[in-house]
Each structure stands twice: as C-alpha cells, then as structure tokens.
C-alpha cells in the first residue's frame, strides 16, 4: 500500500487514470477466472488489448517510455497471478472430471 501511495504521488493525473483503468481490468480478469467464466475472460483480455493500443497511440513520446515500462511490469505481474489462478482452476476441474469419471464407472459396474 505504501508503494502505491508513493507511485501515485509521482504520477500525473493522466497516468493515475491509466493505472486505475488497468487495475479494473486485472480485477475483471481474476473474477472471470475465479468464476470459471472463460468467455468473459476472453472478452476482458480483448478489451484490455484494445485499450492498450488506444492509450499508447495517444501518448506523447516523452510520456510513453515511462508509462509503457510501468504498465508492462504491472501487467506481467498481474498476468502471472492470473496464470496461477488458472492453473489452480484447472486442477480443480481435473479433480471434478476424475470424480465424475469414477462415478460413471461405478454406475456402469452397478448396472451390469
């Protein structure tokens, strides 16, 4: 939290708005993963990409380097967290699948 306050005091208003926008994307991405809403995840990632393209095309070259570097690091960190969430979700789904598979085998054996 202290780090974020320090960053916010250094950032321009424009930079702070950009960071807030991308923080909201991170929250939407993590929520979609948590809920297993893969279509929402895909849509959010596409929206984030489109927003990135717009922002970087509108930034002046003097602002672009600092903001670009900061955003890339922020997105990489958040995507790393998202990737871990996806791996966890994948393991949960695999366990559910194996449980269902075992249940079907048991049901078949019982019906035979």
C-alpha positions as CSV (number, residue, x, y, z in Angstrom):
1,X,0.0,0.0,0.0
2,X,2.8,2.4,0.8
3,X,4.4,1.7,-2.6
4,X,1.2,2.5,-4.3
5,X,0.9,5.8,-2.5
6,X,4.5,6.7,-3.5
7,X,3.7,5.8,-7.1
8,X,0.5,7.8,-7.1
9,X,2.3,10.9,-5.8
10,X,4.8,10.7,-8.6
11,X,2.3,10.0,-11.4
12,X,0.5,12.6,-13.4
13,X,-3.3,12.7,-13.3
14,X,-3.3,11.0,-16.8
15,X,-1.0,8.2,-15.6
16,X,-3.1,7.6,-12.5
17,X,-6.2,7.3,-14.7
18,X,-4.4,4.8,-16.9
19,X,-3.3,2.7,-13.9
20,X,-6.8,2.7,-12.5
21,X,-8.2,1.5,-15.8
22,X,-5.8,-1.3,-15.9
23,X,-6.3,-2.2,-12.3
24,X,-10.0,-2.6,-13.1
25,X,-9.1,-5.0,-15.9
26,X,-7.0,-7.0,-13.5
27,X,-10.0,-7.3,-11.2
28,X,-12.3,-8.4,-14.0
29,X,-9.8,-10.9,-15.2
30,X,-9.3,-12.5,-11.8
31,X,-13.1,-12.6,-11.2
32,X,-13.7,-14.3,-14.6
33,X,-11.1,-16.9,-13.7
34,X,-12.5,-17.4,-10.2
35,X,-16.0,-17.9,-11.6
36,X,-14.7,-20.1,-14.5
37,X,-16.3,-17.6,-17.0
38,X,-13.9,-18.2,-19.8
39,X,-15.9,-16.2,-22.4
40,X,-15.8,-13.2,-20.0
41,X,-12.1,-13.7,-19.5
42,X,-11.5,-13.7,-23.3
43,X,-13.7,-10.6,-23.8
44,X,-11.9,-8.8,-21.0
45,X,-8.5,-9.6,-22.4
46,X,-9.5,-8.4,-25.8
47,X,-10.9,-5.2,-24.3
48,X,-7.7,-4.7,-22.4
49,X,-5.6,-5.1,-25.5
50,X,-7.8,-2.7,-27.5
51,X,-7.5,-0.1,-24.6
52,X,-3.7,-0.6,-24.6
53,X,-3.5,0.1,-28.3
54,X,-5.6,3.3,-27.9
55,X,-3.6,4.6,-24.9
56,X,-0.2,4.0,-26.5
57,X,-1.3,5.6,-29.8
58,X,-2.4,8.8,-27.9
59,X,0.6,9.2,-25.6
60,X,3.3,11.7,-26.4
61,X,6.7,10.1,-27.0
62,X,8.1,11.7,-23.8
63,X,5.4,10.1,-21.6
64,X,5.3,6.8,-23.5
65,X,8.5,5.3,-22.2
66,X,7.9,5.6,-18.5
67,X,4.2,4.7,-18.7
68,X,4.9,1.8,-21.1
69,X,7.6,0.4,-18.9
70,X,5.5,0.7,-15.7
71,X,2.4,-0.8,-17.4
72,X,4.3,-3.7,-18.9
73,X,5.7,-4.6,-15.5
74,X,2.3,-4.2,-13.9
75,X,0.5,-6.3,-16.5
76,X,3.2,-9.0,-16.3
77,X,2.8,-9.2,-12.6
78,X,-1.0,-9.4,-12.8
79,X,-0.9,-11.9,-15.6
80,X,1.5,-14.0,-13.5
81,X,-1.1,-14.0,-10.7
82,X,-3.9,-14.8,-13.2
83,X,-1.9,-17.7,-14.6
84,X,-1.5,-19.2,-11.2
85,X,-5.3,-18.8,-10.7
86,X,-5.9,-20.5,-14.0
87,X,-3.6,-23.4,-13.0
88,X,-5.4,-23.8,-9.7
89,X,-8.8,-23.7,-11.5
90,X,-7.5,-26.3,-14.0
91,X,-6.5,-28.6,-11.1
92,X,-10.0,-28.2,-9.6
93,X,-11.7,-29.0,-12.9
94,X,-9.4,-32.1,-13.4
95,X,-10.4,-33.4,-9.9
96,X,-14.1,-32.9,-10.8
97,X,-13.7,-34.7,-14.1
98,X,-11.9,-37.6,-12.5
99,X,-14.6,-37.8,-9.8
100,X,-17.3,-37.8,-12.4
101,X,-15.4,-40.4,-14.5
102,X,-15.1,-42.6,-11.4
103,X,-18.8,-42.1,-10.6
104,X,-19.8,-43.2,-14.2
105,X,-17.6,-46.3,-13.9
106,X,-19.2,-47.2,-10.6
107,X,-22.7,-46.7,-12.1
108,X,-21.9,-48.9,-15.1
109,X,-20.5,-51.6,-12.8
110,X,-23.6,-51.4,-10.7
111,X,-25.9,-51.6,-13.7
112,X,-24.1,-54.6,-15.2
